[in-house]
């Protein structure tokens, strides 16, 4: 009975998000490993703060979690980030996006946007927030083909 009460008491705790991971970092909680050439270091989100878990010897960096090789992968000249069609973007969409929802710009990077706290990516259009991409269960960015130029 005491164990059940302790578990129930923990249910009311507020989830603390860590926000943007340090440059060159990959989150261990979302599958980051030193096998990924973009990871300079692995971080764990502990009580709302990024904590260094491991420094990667072979990491090349190149932007880490905020940048790497999204859906397009990387070509001979570097990365080829996904690009959304911003021709009919609007401003002032409400309510504001809350994690794990992020603006589409968070996926338009040289990096793996699915290694961040973001899961769904939206653009603000005249009709409101429009889903343009999401991270699937395998941690891969899936882009709505109608949202790219």
Steps between C-alpha positions, in 0.01 A plus 500: 500500500782742582657440156173580325464826693856602415437437132173695507666790681754529215223535242431859598858618438547761230697386195806721456615540138864573428449709188769524233787256546856639505677542164627167364297304754264205460244390761549150640129485587400527131746244361814712464822298488866572433462283189329802341776703334312822578514445877790667679349411837199327653277682745223393734212724603504506881254719692476754215874525430722333241765290675805367315478120495789417266747676271522336158847446356397469135234772489550752223243742631367711219219638709392196704146490620396833358652405169602180312349296215121498488279327247714597201814351651838640415653534161856552379486872582368457853148462624181549304243618754130470438345827379135585548294730278471828691331692217165524680622514859308719739577646842323492832367143510351419838532333732880492514658164424594295806759218503508249341345721226754728329507747213599355162823700508623262772505222237672714233848438637810299430435252775249247613201694630360176643778497760362815660195541720300563181266234361255695281594795277254774398491811283272794577262547206194723453283208618711444814772252588556244221686174561788474250703216650537264794743253654379142459549220754835413338624856567493602134368829368193451282415804288165581337598518129248780445687718751824515298567717194 
